[in-house]
């Protein structure tokens, strides 16, 4: 990690390594602004790494906030152009159940009303290369997905796109760095020095017990649910109404289609295929707690399972790998139910609060991150007297220049096609450079994580070139430990690899392994039962020494 230069004066200091922070840092750097980004942990380690992983328009906002739907669809189209390798199509089915032997008039009317809304959404599909909706009979629905309950009136289809949000954040950070931005990870903001006129002078940051001053002409608070805390350090107030969203990951693809249904309270929830697994989501509840420690309850898990089971009765046959939660930085409004809150975004100029040069970005959705970042950069450029145009919708993210042929790469570099396929998905055109490393070091062809088909070559590349400092960082870059075994098979090998590349001591390696396994366990704890419990016991037996309490400082251990 580079040390902050005390004499450097940046045009822009971005706080927060989520999708808005990394997206804005990229845009600023591409426009020639001297840019730095500060993140107290890793990129995508907060809300941006804990969302549903969809670049979607948001059909449920269509009637109340059509501008949000349109903006998301437009930006989805741009994101597909700059990162074509990272996106994958998710066709969704929305079945309408019936209670009796024959559909009632109300049930038929409900299906018709939903069809009207879906057809309105079709007007926005061309922006994001989506297919138009269609109405299915019960027979057609069950032919597509036999797992759906048979007693339905019919169903509707719609088209969305999935993405790996953690790789999206990493790609934006790496692109920002390639355009001259400095990225300071594991660096926490502790204060904001100001001039006599109250103007922001930059930020005091702490890393490894040392405090540094990062001087900057403007500061953007892009810390998501942490925005009120960061703003408070600057002496201003940012009001959010944070919403907690819980998701479940299943150990398999339950279906090749996404399925939308209503939970017990009438809210819409879903299950959909995401990479090698399935994701169930999501709850939406007001959250008043610490965004660094988000508890997940049995009731929240059961709420999601019960809702999906009402339409997909065999869902409990799949094993729940883990539960995970994020906090949406929703704009404050008193009164509406949580799921009725606006998904609009705002860019706040705190010069109105007596702190010139300090700005905050709040609200929004993953699907419109790029255009939100563009708007934020426009505001910063105006403050700095700059007029360079945005190019983030034109220049591909790293690896997005082209998608190489998987079979050709597999033959050329002598890797299994399934390993190459996953590498191409995560890295796009860069997969050729990654796999080529094995020509000089043949051992890199071995598989590190069988569940997610991660080769040693990909892991080594990520450690060397993608801002990886810890095992959890490596997980966010290439999904090591995220598959059905939840790191039982690969954690030790991954720790040894990180130690080799980072020249870690035995005690440092043990600490990395302990922290990595503890993080995996934290997501498994709310859903431990049956086979999951047995797997966790096996993991604890295999890594008993790493999980034992004791002195984990340098030279410590049992």
Backbone torsions as a table, in degrees:
resi	resn	phi	psi	omega
1	UNK	NA	132.3	179.4
2	UNK	-75.2	152.5	177.7
3	UNK	-87.2	138.9	175.1
4	UNK	-60.2	134.3	178.3
5	UNK	-81.6	121.6	-174.5
6	UNK	-66.4	-29.5	-176.2
7	UNK	-92.0	-8.2	-177.1
8	UNK	-69.4	140.3	172.3
9	UNK	-121.8	114.5	-178.6
10	UNK	-88.4	151.2	171.6
11	UNK	-70.7	-41.5	-175.9
12	UNK	-135.9	133.7	170.2
13	UNK	-116.6	116.9	179.8
14	UNK	-99.0	130.8	178.6
15	UNK	-109.2	116.3	179.2
16	UNK	122.3	125.7	-178.0
17	UNK	-103.0	25.5	173.9
18	UNK	-81.9	-167.5	-173.6
19	UNK	-68.9	-34.8	177.5
20	UNK	-71.7	-39.1	178.9
21	UNK	-66.3	-49.8	-179.8
22	UNK	-68.3	-35.4	177.8
23	UNK	-65.2	-41.0	178.9
24	UNK	-70.8	-39.2	177.3
25	UNK	-60.5	-39.9	177.7
26	UNK	-62.9	-48.2	-177.6
27	UNK	-62.4	-45.4	179.6
28	UNK	-59.4	-46.6	-178.7
29	UNK	-64.2	-39.4	179.8
30	UNK	-66.8	-24.8	178.2
31	UNK	-89.2	6.3	174.9
32	UNK	89.2	9.0	177.0
33	UNK	-80.3	139.6	176.4
34	UNK	-74.4	113.5	-165.2
35	UNK	-125.2	142.4	170.9
36	UNK	-131.9	148.1	175.8
37	UNK	-125.3	133.4	179.3
38	UNK	-118.4	131.1	177.9
39	UNK	-138.1	130.8	-174.3
40	UNK	-73.4	-17.9	174.2
41	UNK	-128.5	-127.9	179.6
42	UNK	-104.6	162.5	173.3
43	UNK	-60.9	143.8	178.1
44	UNK	62.0	22.4	-180.0
45	UNK	-89.0	-1.3	179.0
46	UNK	-114.3	-133.0	-174.2
47	UNK	-61.4	-35.4	-176.8
48	UNK	-68.8	-21.8	176.4
49	UNK	-95.4	2.0	-175.9
50	UNK	-126.3	24.6	177.3
51	UNK	-95.0	-173.0	-175.0
52	UNK	-75.7	-11.0	177.5
53	UNK	72.2	38.4	178.4
54	UNK	-126.5	132.8	171.3
55	UNK	-97.6	79.6	-171.2
56	UNK	-121.8	162.0	-177.9
57	UNK	-78.2	-31.5	-179.5
58	UNK	87.8	75.7	-177.4
59	UNK	-62.6	-27.3	-176.4
60	UNK	-75.0	-11.8	176.4
61	UNK	-93.0	-3.3	-169.2
62	UNK	-61.5	-41.8	-174.6
63	UNK	-78.2	-33.4	-176.4
64	UNK	-100.4	-30.5	-178.2
65	UNK	-137.2	66.7	-178.1
66	UNK	-59.4	-28.3	179.0
67	UNK	-64.2	-36.8	177.7
68	UNK	-64.2	-44.5	179.4
69	UNK	-62.1	-47.0	-178.5
70	UNK	-63.5	-45.4	-179.5
71	UNK	-61.3	-42.6	-179.9
72	UNK	-64.3	-40.4	-180.0
73	UNK	-67.1	-41.9	178.5
74	UNK	-62.2	-46.4	-178.1
75	UNK	-69.6	-31.7	174.8
76	UNK	-57.3	-41.4	177.8
77	UNK	-61.9	-40.7	178.3
78	UNK	-67.8	-40.9	-178.9
79	UNK	-64.1	-36.0	176.4
80	UNK	-62.8	-32.4	-179.4
81	UNK	-76.0	-35.6	-175.9
82	UNK	-91.3	-16.2	177.8
83	UNK	-141.1	59.6	-174.4
84	UNK	-63.1	-27.0	-178.8
85	UNK	-72.3	-24.9	-171.7
86	UNK	-87.8	-15.2	-175.8
87	UNK	-100.1	148.6	176.2
88	UNK	-141.9	144.1	-175.6
89	UNK	-74.5	138.0	174.4
90	UNK	-126.1	101.5	172.6
91	UNK	-75.5	131.2	-178.4
92	UNK	-107.1	145.2	173.3
93	UNK	-116.6	132.6	176.8
94	UNK	-116.9	92.8	-179.8
95	UNK	-79.8	145.8	176.2
96	UNK	-110.8	110.4	-176.2
97	UNK	-74.9	158.7	172.5
98	UNK	-122.2	153.3	-177.1
99	UNK	-94.4	-33.4	-176.8
100	UNK	-106.0	-171.9	179.7
101	UNK	-67.0	-31.0	179.2
102	UNK	-125.0	146.6	179.1
103	UNK	-62.8	140.3	175.4
104	UNK	-82.0	168.4	177.4
105	UNK	-61.1	-40.5	179.2
106	UNK	-62.3	-42.4	-178.7
107	UNK	-65.6	-38.9	176.5
108	UNK	-66.2	-39.5	179.5
109	UNK	-66.7	-37.6	179.0
110	UNK	-62.8	-43.6	178.6
111	UNK	-63.2	-40.9	179.0
112	UNK	-64.5	-43.9	179.2
113	UNK	-61.6	-41.4	177.3
114	UNK	-63.7	-36.3	179.5
115	UNK	-63.6	-36.9	178.0
116	UNK	-63.3	-45.4	179.8
117	UNK	-63.5	-44.8	-179.7
118	UNK	-63.0	-36.9	179.0
119	UNK	-69.2	-32.4	173.6
120	UNK	-64.0	-39.0	178.2
121	UNK	-63.5	-28.6	179.6
122	UNK	-59.0	-27.7	179.4
123	UNK	-63.3	-24.7	-177.8
124	UNK	-96.0	-13.7	-175.7
125	UNK	-59.9	-37.4	179.4
126	UNK	-58.1	-28.7	178.5
127	UNK	-60.5	-32.4	-174.4
128	UNK	-119.3	22.8	177.3
129	UNK	55.7	38.6	178.3
130	UNK	-92.8	154.1	178.1
131	UNK	-85.6	148.8	179.5
132	UNK	-67.4	158.7	179.8
133	UNK	-72.3	164.0	175.7
134	UNK	-146.1	154.5	177.5
135	UNK	-101.3	132.9	-176.6
136	UNK	-115.1	142.8	170.3
137	UNK	-75.6	166.2	175.9
138	UNK	-55.7	-39.8	-178.9
139	UNK	-66.2	-41.8	178.9
140	UNK	-66.0	-38.9	179.2
141	UNK	-61.4	-47.4	-177.0
142	UNK	-72.3	-25.6	175.0
143	UNK	-67.7	-36.3	177.5
144	UNK	-73.7	-45.1	-177.2
145	UNK	-140.1	94.7	-178.7
146	UNK	-64.8	-16.4	-178.6
147	UNK	-73.3	-14.5	178.9
148	UNK	-73.6	142.1	-179.9
149	UNK	-56.5	142.0	-174.1
150	UNK	-76.7	-24.5	-175.7
151	UNK	-84.8	76.9	-179.6
152	UNK	-126.8	155.6	176.1
153	UNK	-76.2	-35.0	-176.8
154	UNK	162.9	-165.5	-179.0
155	UNK	-155.1	164.6	175.4
156	UNK	-124.8	154.0	176.9
157	UNK	-117.0	152.3	170.5
158	UNK	-147.7	169.3	-169.7
159	UNK	-125.4	129.6	178.0
160	UNK	-136.3	-179.9	-178.5
161	UNK	-129.7	138.1	175.3
162	UNK	-104.6	161.0	-179.6
163	UNK	-153.8	158.1	169.8
164	UNK	-88.9	101.9	-174.2
165	UNK	-67.4	-26.3	-179.9
166	UNK	-71.4	-38.2	175.7
167	UNK	-71.0	-33.0	177.9
168	UNK	-61.6	-44.5	178.0
169	UNK	-64.0	-44.3	180.0
170	UNK	-61.4	-42.1	-179.4
171	UNK	-63.2	-40.2	177.7
172	UNK	-66.0	-41.2	178.7
173	UNK	-64.4	-42.5	-179.9
174	UNK	-66.8	-37.5	176.6
175	UNK	-65.9	-41.8	177.0
176	UNK	-59.7	-43.9	178.8
177	UNK	-62.3	-41.8	180.0
178	UNK	-64.1	-25.6	178.4
179	UNK	-94.9	12.7	171.7
180	UNK	107.3	-5.5	179.2
181	UNK	-71.1	150.0	174.1
182	UNK	-103.1	130.8	-175.9
183	UNK	-110.9	117.4	179.6
184	UNK	-111.6	99.1	178.5
185	UNK	-92.4	161.5	-177.4
186	UNK	52.2	42.3	-178.6
187	UNK	-132.9	119.7	-172.2
188	UNK	-108.8	135.9	176.0
189	UNK	-74.7	130.8	-180.0
190	UNK	-119.7	-8.5	179.4
191	UNK	-179.1	167.7	179.8
192	UNK	-130.1	105.9	175.3
193	UNK	-69.1	146.8	-179.0
194	UNK	-130.5	155.3	175.6
195	UNK	-81.8	-179.7	-178.5
196	UNK	-62.4	-28.1	179.8
197	UNK	-87.7	5.2	-179.1
198	UNK	86.2	-3.4	-178.2
199	UNK	-69.1	139.1	-179.2
200	UNK	-66.6	138.8	179.8
201	UNK	-109.9	-4.2	-177.2
202	UNK	138.0	-148.6	-178.4
203	UNK	-144.3	142.5	168.4
204	UNK	-86.6	129.2	-177.4
205	UNK	-127.9	152.8	-179.2
206	UNK	-123.4	135.8	175.5
207	UNK	-148.8	133.9	179.4
208	UNK	52.5	37.5	177.0
209	UNK	80.2	0.0	-179.9
210	UNK	-110.5	146.1	-179.2
211	UNK	-109.7	134.9	-179.5
212	UNK	-127.9	159.8	172.9
213	UNK	-109.2	123.4	173.0
214	UNK	-104.6	108.4	-178.2
215	UNK	-82.8	138.0	-178.7
216	UNK	-153.6	148.2	178.2
217	UNK	-76.7	-33.4	177.2
218	UNK	-137.7	151.6	178.3
219	UNK	-130.3	130.7	176.2
220	UNK	-110.9	120.3	176.5
221	UNK	-86.2	100.7	-179.5
222	UNK	-119.9	44.6	-171.8
223	UNK	-97.1	16.4	172.4
224	UNK	59.8	-128.3	-178.5
225	UNK	-65.1	-12.8	175.9
226	UNK	-88.1	-1.4	-175.3
227	UNK	-55.3	-43.4	178.7
228	UNK	-60.3	-38.2	179.8
229	UNK	-66.6	-44.1	-179.8
230	UNK	-65.5	-42.9	179.8
231	UNK	-62.0	-37.3	179.8
232	UNK	-61.5	-34.8	177.4
233	UNK	-63.0	-27.6	179.0
234	UNK	-90.7	-1.4	178.3
235	UNK	83.5	20.5	177.7
236	UNK	-125.6	168.8	-176.1
237	UNK	-116.7	130.9	172.1
238	UNK	-121.3	123.6	-178.5
239	UNK	-102.3	127.1	173.8
240	UNK	-123.0	163.8	166.0
241	UNK	-122.5	82.4	-171.9
242	UNK	-62.5	140.0	178.4
243	UNK	-119.2	128.2	-179.0
244	UNK	-87.6	128.8	177.9
245	UNK	-122.5	118.6	179.3
246	UNK	-100.8	138.8	175.7
247	UNK	-126.7	158.2	172.8
248	UNK	-122.4	142.0	174.8
249	UNK	-110.5	127.5	177.8
250	UNK	-96.1	159.5	-172.3
251	UNK	-81.3	5.9	-175.9
252	UNK	-156.6	171.5	168.5
253	UNK	-81.3	106.0	179.3
254	UNK	-64.9	-32.9	179.7
255	UNK	-157.5	162.1	172.2
256	UNK	-90.2	4.6	176.8
257	UNK	-119.3	151.4	167.3
258	UNK	-82.2	147.4	179.4
259	UNK	-125.8	126.1	179.2
260	UNK	-102.3	137.9	176.4
261	UNK	-150.0	175.2	178.4
262	UNK	-101.3	134.8	174.4
263	UNK	-75.8	179.0	-174.7
264	UNK	-61.3	-26.3	180.0
265	UNK	-95.9	7.1	178.0
266	UNK	93.3	-9.6	177.4
267	UNK	-68.3	147.4	176.2
268	UNK	-82.5	131.8	172.8
269	UNK	-129.2	178.5	-173.6
270	UNK	-154.7	160.6	164.6
271	UNK	-132.1	135.1	-178.4
272	UNK	-150.0	154.2	178.5
273	UNK	-72.8	129.2	178.5
274	UNK	-132.5	106.8	-176.3
275	UNK	56.7	-119.4	-175.0
276	UNK	-91.2	-1.7	-171.1
277	UNK	-127.3	-168.7	169.8
278	UNK	-126.2	148.5	179.8
279	UNK	-120.0	133.2	172.8
280	UNK	-109.6	132.5	178.4
281	UNK	-160.5	169.4	-12.2
282	UNK	-144.1	158.0	172.1
283	UNK	-78.2	167.7	177.0
284	UNK	-151.5	94.3	-175.9
285	UNK	-130.9	144.8	173.3
286	UNK	-56.5	139.1	-177.9
287	UNK	-130.2	123.8	-177.5
288	UNK	-111.5	5.4	-174.4
289	UNK	-92.2	-165.7	-178.4
290	UNK	-79.6	120.7	179.1
291	UNK	-66.3	-12.6	175.6
292	UNK	-81.4	-18.3	-177.7
293	UNK	-138.7	96.3	-174.5
294	UNK	-106.7	107.5	-179.5
295	UNK	-72.6	149.1	175.6
296	UNK	-122.9	127.4	-174.9
297	UNK	-100.8	160.9	174.5
298	UNK	-59.8	-37.4	-179.6
299	UNK	-61.6	-39.8	179.7
300	UNK	-66.7	-40.1	177.2
301	UNK	-63.4	-46.8	-177.3
302	UNK	-67.2	-35.3	177.0
303	UNK	-56.7	-45.8	-179.3
304	UNK	-70.1	-45.2	-179.4
305	UNK	-62.3	-45.1	-179.5
306	UNK	-59.6	-43.2	-179.4
307	UNK	-63.0	-46.5	179.9
308	UNK	-67.7	-38.3	-179.5
309	UNK	-61.3	-27.9	-179.6
310	UNK	-64.8	-22.5	178.9
311	UNK	-115.0	-32.2	-177.3
312	UNK	-120.7	83.5	-167.5
313	UNK	-61.8	-22.2	-175.9
314	UNK	-92.2	11.7	-173.7
315	UNK	-60.5	-32.0	-176.8
316	UNK	-74.8	-7.4	174.9
317	UNK	-73.0	-22.0	175.6
318	UNK	-80.9	152.2	178.0
319	UNK	-90.9	134.1	176.0
320	UNK	-82.0	118.6	-179.6
321	UNK	-74.1	-42.6	-175.8
322	UNK	-167.2	162.6	170.4
323	UNK	-115.6	144.0	-179.5
324	UNK	-145.2	155.9	-173.9
325	UNK	-142.3	150.4	173.3
326	UNK	-135.9	169.2	179.4
327	UNK	-119.7	122.1	178.8
328	UNK	-79.2	131.2	178.5
329	UNK	-84.5	63.0	-173.6
330	UNK	-73.5	142.7	179.2
331	UNK	-62.6	138.7	-175.5
332	UNK	-68.0	134.5	168.9
333	UNK	-156.6	132.3	-178.0
334	UNK	-90.4	130.8	172.8
335	UNK	122.7	-55.7	-174.8
336	UNK	-67.7	155.0	169.9
337	UNK	-60.8	157.8	-175.0
338	UNK	-55.3	-46.1	-175.5
339	UNK	-77.4	-1.4	176.8
340	UNK	-101.1	0.9	179.7
341	UNK	-67.8	150.6	-177.8
342	UNK	-65.6	141.8	171.3
343	UNK	-102.8	18.5	172.2
344	UNK	-67.3	168.2	176.7
345	UNK	-126.8	160.7	178.6
346	UNK	-137.6	146.3	172.4
347	UNK	-115.4	114.8	-172.5
348	UNK	-97.8	126.5	175.8
349	UNK	-97.0	109.6	-174.5
350	UNK	-83.4	8.1	170.9
351	UNK	-62.6	-27.1	176.8
352	UNK	-68.1	-20.6	178.6
353	UNK	-99.0	9.6	178.1
354	UNK	89.5	13.2	179.0
355	UNK	-127.7	79.0	179.0
356	UNK	-61.1	144.5	177.9
357	UNK	90.1	-3.6	-178.6
358	UNK	-112.3	129.6	-176.5
359	UNK	-133.6	154.6	175.2
360	UNK	-132.2	144.1	173.0
361	UNK	-118.1	127.8	-175.8
362	UNK	-136.0	160.5	177.7
363	UNK	79.0	-161.7	175.9
364	UNK	87.6	-174.5	-177.2
365	UNK	-138.2	158.2	176.6
366	UNK	-55.8	-41.1	-173.4
367	UNK	-65.3	-20.0	-179.4
368	UNK	-115.5	23.4	-175.9
369	UNK	-60.5	-38.5	-172.2
370	UNK	-66.7	-43.8	-178.9
371	UNK	-73.3	-30.3	172.8
372	UNK	-63.4	-42.5	178.0
373	UNK	-64.0	-37.5	177.6
374	UNK	-63.1	-44.7	179.5
375	UNK	-63.3	-41.8	179.1
376	UNK	-63.2	-42.2	179.8
377	UNK	-66.7	-36.1	174.9
378	UNK	-58.3	-43.9	179.7
379	UNK	-62.5	-44.9	-179.5
380	UNK	-65.8	-40.0	178.9
381	UNK	-62.9	-41.5	178.3
382	UNK	-62.1	-40.4	179.5
383	UNK	-64.9	-30.3	-178.0
384	UNK	-94.4	-0.4	-179.3
385	UNK	71.7	30.3	-179.9
386	UNK	-109.7	155.7	-175.3
387	UNK	-137.1	17.9	-179.8
388	UNK	-64.5	139.2	-178.7
389	UNK	-78.7	159.2	177.5
390	UNK	-75.4	140.5	177.2
391	UNK	-129.2	9.9	-174.7
392	UNK	-68.4	-18.6	177.3
393	UNK	-87.4	-5.5	-177.1
394	UNK	-109.3	-36.8	-176.5
395	UNK	-93.7	125.6	-177.9
396	UNK	-63.2	150.9	168.5
397	UNK	-69.9	161.7	-178.5
398	UNK	-52.3	125.8	-178.9
399	UNK	91.1	-12.5	-176.2
400	UNK	-86.0	4.1	-178.8
401	UNK	-65.4	-34.9	-179.8
402	UNK	-163.4	158.9	176.0
403	UNK	-109.5	109.8	-176.6
404	UNK	-69.3	160.5	177.9
405	UNK	-75.2	125.4	-174.2
406	UNK	-66.1	-45.4	-178.1
407	UNK	-63.5	-40.5	179.2
408	UNK	-64.0	-43.7	178.8
409	UNK	-64.1	-39.7	-179.5
410	UNK	-62.5	-42.7	178.8
411	UNK	-67.8	-44.0	-175.3
412	UNK	-66.0	-40.1	-173.4
413	UNK	-105.8	0.1	176.1
414	UNK	59.2	52.1	173.2
415	UNK	-116.7	152.9	172.5
416	UNK	-62.2	144.4	-176.7
417	UNK	-61.0	-36.7	-177.9
418	UNK	-67.7	-31.2	175.8
419	UNK	-70.2	-42.5	179.2
420	UNK	-64.2	-40.2	-179.0
421	UNK	-59.9	-43.4	179.6
422	UNK	-69.9	-35.9	178.6
423	UNK	-66.1	-41.5	178.4
424	UNK	-63.7	-41.0	178.7
425	UNK	-59.2	-44.5	-175.0
426	UNK	-78.8	-30.5	-170.6
427	UNK	-122.7	-6.8	177.9
428	UNK	59.3	-131.1	-176.8
429	UNK	-62.2	-25.4	-179.5
430	UNK	-68.4	-12.6	179.5
431	UNK	-58.0	-35.3	179.5
432	UNK	-61.6	-44.9	178.3
433	UNK	-63.5	-38.4	-178.2
434	UNK	-67.1	-50.2	-176.1
435	UNK	-69.2	-27.6	179.9
436	UNK	-63.3	-23.4	-179.8
437	UNK	-59.2	-27.1	-177.0
438	UNK	-72.7	-13.4	176.8
439	UNK	-66.0	-36.3	178.2
440	UNK	-89.7	-28.7	-179.5
441	UNK	-129.0	85.3	-173.7
442	UNK	-57.4	-26.4	-179.4
443	UNK	-63.1	-18.5	179.4
444	UNK	-69.2	-12.0	176.6
445	UNK	-75.0	-15.2	-179.6
446	UNK	-66.6	155.7	-179.3
447	UNK	-91.2	126.6	177.8
448	UNK	-86.6	-47.9	-178.5
449	UNK	-123.8	104.5	-176.9
450	UNK	-68.7	-34.6	-178.1
451	UNK	-60.9	-39.9	-176.8
452	UNK	-109.7	10.1	176.7
453	UNK	52.6	50.6	178.5
454	UNK	-98.9	120.6	177.1
455	UNK	-83.2	161.7	173.6
456	UNK	-61.0	-33.4	-179.8
457	UNK	-60.6	-45.1	-179.1
458	UNK	-65.9	-42.4	-179.7
459	UNK	-64.6	-42.9	179.0
460	UNK	-62.7	-43.2	178.8
461	UNK	-59.5	-44.9	-179.2
462	UNK	-62.1	-43.1	179.8
463	UNK	-63.2	-40.2	-175.1
464	UNK	-80.2	-30.8	-167.9
465	UNK	-126.7	-0.7	-172.1
466	UNK	-126.1	37.1	172.3
467	UNK	59.1	37.2	179.3
468	UNK	-90.6	127.5	177.4
469	UNK	-119.1	-27.6	-176.3
470	UNK	-131.3	169.9	176.2
471	UNK	-63.7	-35.9	177.7
472	UNK	-66.6	-33.7	173.0
473	UNK	-61.2	-43.9	180.0
474	UNK	-61.6	-39.2	176.7
475	UNK	-59.0	-43.3	-179.4
476	UNK	-68.6	-26.4	-179.4
477	UNK	-81.1	-40.5	-174.0
478	UNK	-138.0	17.2	171.2
479	UNK	67.3	22.6	173.6
480	UNK	-59.6	125.7	177.6
481	UNK	83.9	6.6	-177.1
482	UNK	-97.4	-5.4	-176.9
483	UNK	-83.6	-167.0	-175.1
484	UNK	-56.6	-30.3	-178.7
485	UNK	-82.1	-8.6	177.7
486	UNK	50.2	43.6	173.4
487	UNK	84.5	-0.8	-179.5
488	UNK	-58.7	-36.0	-175.8
489	UNK	-91.5	-24.3	-169.9
490	UNK	-116.5	-10.3	-173.4
491	UNK	-61.0	-45.9	-178.6
492	UNK	-63.3	-44.5	179.4
493	UNK	-65.3	-39.1	179.2
494	UNK	-65.5	-39.3	178.1
495	UNK	-64.2	-41.5	178.5
496	UNK	-63.8	-38.8	179.4
497	UNK	-66.5	-44.5	178.8
498	UNK	-62.1	-40.7	178.8
499	UNK	-61.7	-41.2	179.5
500	UNK	-63.0	-46.4	-176.0
501	UNK	-74.1	-35.0	-176.2
502	UNK	-99.0	-1.2	-179.2
503	UNK	55.3	50.8	-179.9
504	UNK	-81.4	150.0	174.6
505	UNK	-76.0	165.2	176.9
506	UNK	-56.5	-41.8	-179.4
507	UNK	-68.6	-36.6	176.7
508	UNK	-66.5	-38.6	178.7
509	UNK	-64.8	-42.9	178.7
510	UNK	-63.0	-39.0	178.0
511	UNK	-64.1	-42.7	177.8
512	UNK	-59.9	-45.7	-179.0
513	UNK	-63.8	-43.8	178.8
514	UNK	-59.6	-49.1	-176.8
515	UNK	-65.1	-37.5	179.9
516	UNK	-65.3	-48.0	-180.0
517	UNK	-66.7	-37.0	178.2
518	UNK	-64.0	-38.2	178.3
519	UNK	-66.8	-39.1	176.5
520	UNK	-63.2	-43.4	-178.3
521	UNK	-64.3	-34.5	-177.9
522	UNK	-61.0	-33.3	177.8
523	UNK	-82.5	-22.4	179.1
524	UNK	-83.8	-28.6	-172.5
525	UNK	-53.8	-42.9	-177.9
526	UNK	-68.7	-13.6	-175.0
527	UNK	-124.3	14.3	-177.2
528	UNK	-67.3	121.4	177.1
529	UNK	-171.5	152.8	173.3
530	UNK	54.2	-125.9	-177.0
531	UNK	-63.6	-32.2	178.0
532	UNK	-64.7	-39.7	177.1
533	UNK	-64.6	-42.2	179.1
534	UNK	-63.1	-40.0	179.3
535	UNK	-65.1	-40.0	-179.9
536	UNK	-65.5	-38.2	176.7
537	UNK	-63.8	-39.3	177.4
538	UNK	-63.4	-44.9	179.8
539	UNK	-61.0	-43.2	-179.3
540	UNK	-66.2	-30.8	177.1
541	UNK	-71.3	-43.6	-178.9
542	UNK	-63.3	-41.4	-174.3
543	UNK	-109.8	34.8	-174.6
544	UNK	-54.2	-46.0	-176.3
545	UNK	-63.6	-39.5	-179.0
546	UNK	-69.3	-29.3	-175.8
547	UNK	-90.6	-11.0	179.2
548	UNK	-67.3	140.7	175.0
549	UNK	-68.5	156.2	178.8
550	UNK	157.1	-173.4	-178.8
551	UNK	-75.0	113.5	179.5
552	UNK	-109.5	20.1	175.8
553	UNK	-79.9	171.7	-179.3
554	UNK	-54.7	126.7	179.0
555	UNK	84.9	-3.0	-178.1
556	UNK	-87.8	-161.8	-178.9
557	UNK	105.1	172.7	-177.1
558	UNK	-81.8	NA	NA
